[in-house]
Every structure is written in structure tokens, then in C-alpha cells.
Amino acid sequence: MNCQKGIDLWNKAKKLIPGGSQLLSKRSEMFLPDHWPSYYKKAKGVQIWDLDDNKFIDMTIMGVGACTLGYADLDVNEAVLKVISEGSMTTLNSPEEVELAELLIELHP
């Protein structure tokens, strides 16, 4: 398997970014340095494609934590795009903030 594009970019990143990445959990040295692809170009469900078009099943840490729906879930993407198209950043507060607070308190009073 050829992962050279990701390896080359990782080596470049280590010269530009302290540790190569802003997240400790995404550092290639945690896995297999000089053989780990490090970067992706596409992710869908539990599959992820690296810069060299190798396809993997992500069985490590699914991003930076639990990703129970997988990557690029259609329902989640549609909901996010709807919010973005309606304007997601304003001076006023979003009513969903209150809804989320209620749900979180219900889960953990």
C-alpha cells in the first residue's frame, strides 16, 4: 500500500506546526510513523480515504471521539446545511440553544 502523499505532508507539517498537528490524538507517532497516512480526502460512514486513494475502515478513534453515526451522515449533513443556509451566526441567540440545554439537563439533571 502506498501512503506516500500523507507521509510527505506529515513530515512537512512537523516542520511548520509544533507536533505536526494541533491535536495530540491525531499525531502519526501514536500509530505507525512513516507508514501512517495522516491525512484524508474523503470520509463516509466508517470508511475513510487517504490522499493516495487508499480506503480504510476507521477503527481507531473515529475523529477525536465517539462518532456513532459515522462520517458524512446524510440526515446530519442535511440538517447542518439547512441551518447554514438560514444563517448560523448572528448577534441574537439561537432558540436551539435552549432546546439543547433542556435535553442535556434531562440527560443529566
LORO-640316 format. One record per residue (C-alpha): x, y, z; residue number from 0; residue in one letter. Coordinates in pm, 1 decimal, always signed. Layout:
<pts>
u,v,w,resi,resn
X,Y,Z,NUM,A $
...
</pts>
This chain:
<pts>
u,v,w,resi,resn
+0.0,+0.0,+0.0,0,M $
+131.8,+342.5,-93.4,1,N $
+64.9,+620.5,+161.4,2,C $
+344.6,+848.5,+45.7,3,Q $
+138.9,+1166.9,-8.1,4,K $
+17.1,+1160.7,+352.1,5,G $
+359.9,+1074.6,+488.6,6,I $
+522.4,+1355.3,+290.8,7,D $
+260.6,+1605.8,+407.7,8,L $
+301.3,+1488.1,+769.1,9,W $
+677.9,+1542.2,+752.4,10,N $
+617.3,+1891.3,+612.4,11,K $
+358.6,+1964.2,+884.9,12,A $
+606.7,+1868.9,+1159.0,13,K $
+834.1,+2146.7,+1033.0,14,K $
+550.2,+2403.1,+1036.1,15,L $
+323.9,+2302.3,+1327.3,16,I $
+456.5,+2207.0,+1671.9,17,P $
+398.9,+1833.3,+1698.4,18,G $
+267.3,+1821.5,+1341.0,19,G $
-95.8,+1870.4,+1445.1,20,S $
-291.2,+2083.4,+1689.1,21,Q $
-436.9,+1766.3,+1845.0,22,L $
-231.0,+1510.8,+2034.7,23,L $
-480.6,+1242.0,+1930.9,24,S $
-409.2,+1296.4,+1560.3,25,K $
-33.1,+1258.5,+1563.4,26,R $
+100.2,+980.2,+1343.1,27,S $
+357.7,+888.9,+1604.5,28,E $
+73.0,+737.5,+1808.4,29,M $
+23.2,+476.5,+1540.2,30,F $
+285.3,+384.9,+1281.5,31,L $
+518.9,+671.1,+1189.1,32,P $
+648.7,+668.4,+833.0,33,D $
+368.4,+428.1,+731.8,34,H $
+55.3,+602.6,+860.8,35,W $
-134.7,+811.3,+601.4,36,P $
-210.7,+1101.0,+846.5,37,S $
-443.7,+1291.5,+612.0,38,Y $
-773.0,+1213.8,+447.2,39,Y $
-952.5,+1341.6,+140.9,40,K $
-1294.7,+1181.2,+197.9,41,K $
-1487.3,+1009.3,+476.7,42,A $
-1827.2,+839.2,+462.6,43,K $
-1982.6,+611.3,+720.5,44,G $
-1693.3,+421.0,+878.5,45,V $
-1474.9,+442.8,+567.8,46,Q $
-1201.8,+695.2,+508.9,47,I $
-983.6,+756.2,+201.9,48,W $
-630.3,+892.0,+231.9,49,D $
-451.8,+1127.4,-9.5,50,L $
-328.4,+827.5,-211.5,51,D $
-686.3,+692.3,-255.5,52,D $
-637.6,+401.1,-15.6,53,N $
-967.1,+310.8,+153.0,54,K $
-968.8,+220.4,+523.3,55,F $
-1225.2,+129.8,+786.0,56,I $
-1171.5,+375.9,+1069.9,57,D $
-1135.3,+150.5,+1370.9,58,M $
-920.9,+381.8,+1581.6,59,T $
-1081.0,+684.5,+1744.6,60,I $
-1341.2,+797.1,+1485.9,61,M $
-1220.5,+1155.1,+1459.8,62,G $
-1148.9,+1274.9,+1811.9,63,V $
-1416.3,+1081.9,+1996.0,64,G $
-1735.4,+885.0,+1956.2,65,A $
-1877.9,+925.0,+1608.1,66,C $
-2174.5,+690.5,+1638.8,67,T $
-2334.7,+788.2,+1308.2,68,L $
-2011.3,+762.0,+1110.8,69,G $
-1882.2,+1031.6,+880.8,70,Y $
-2095.6,+1237.5,+641.2,71,A $
-2429.4,+1103.4,+768.0,72,D $
-2694.3,+1219.9,+518.4,73,L $
-2952.9,+1328.3,+779.4,74,D $
-2696.0,+1520.0,+984.0,75,V $
-2546.7,+1685.6,+674.8,76,N $
-2891.2,+1795.9,+553.0,77,E $
-2977.1,+1943.6,+894.2,78,A $
-2645.2,+2127.9,+914.5,79,V $
-2677.5,+2264.8,+560.1,80,L $
-3030.0,+2387.2,+639.5,81,K $
-2904.2,+2577.3,+943.9,82,V $
-2610.9,+2722.5,+749.6,83,I $
-2838.0,+2839.9,+466.8,84,S $
-3063.6,+3016.5,+720.0,85,E $
-2769.0,+3189.5,+885.6,86,G $
-2583.6,+3022.2,+1167.7,87,S $
-2404.8,+3316.0,+1330.3,88,M $
-2583.3,+3633.3,+1441.4,89,T $
-2593.8,+3887.2,+1721.8,90,T $
-2907.7,+3718.9,+1859.7,91,L $
-2922.1,+3379.5,+2026.8,92,N $
-3043.4,+3065.1,+1855.3,93,S $
-3359.9,+2910.4,+2006.7,94,P $
-3195.8,+2568.6,+1963.1,95,E $
-2955.2,+2666.9,+2239.9,96,E $
-3242.8,+2646.9,+2490.7,97,V $
-3367.6,+2320.7,+2340.1,98,E $
-3019.9,+2169.7,+2372.2,99,L $
-2991.4,+2288.8,+2734.1,100,A $
-3323.1,+2120.6,+2816.5,101,E $
-3213.0,+1794.3,+2657.3,102,L $
-2877.9,+1799.3,+2836.7,103,L $
-3045.1,+1866.9,+3173.1,104,I $
-3290.7,+1585.7,+3105.2,105,E $
-2999.7,+1350.8,+3038.0,106,L $
-2802.7,+1466.9,+3340.2,107,H $
-3015.4,+1656.3,+3595.9,108,P $
</pts>
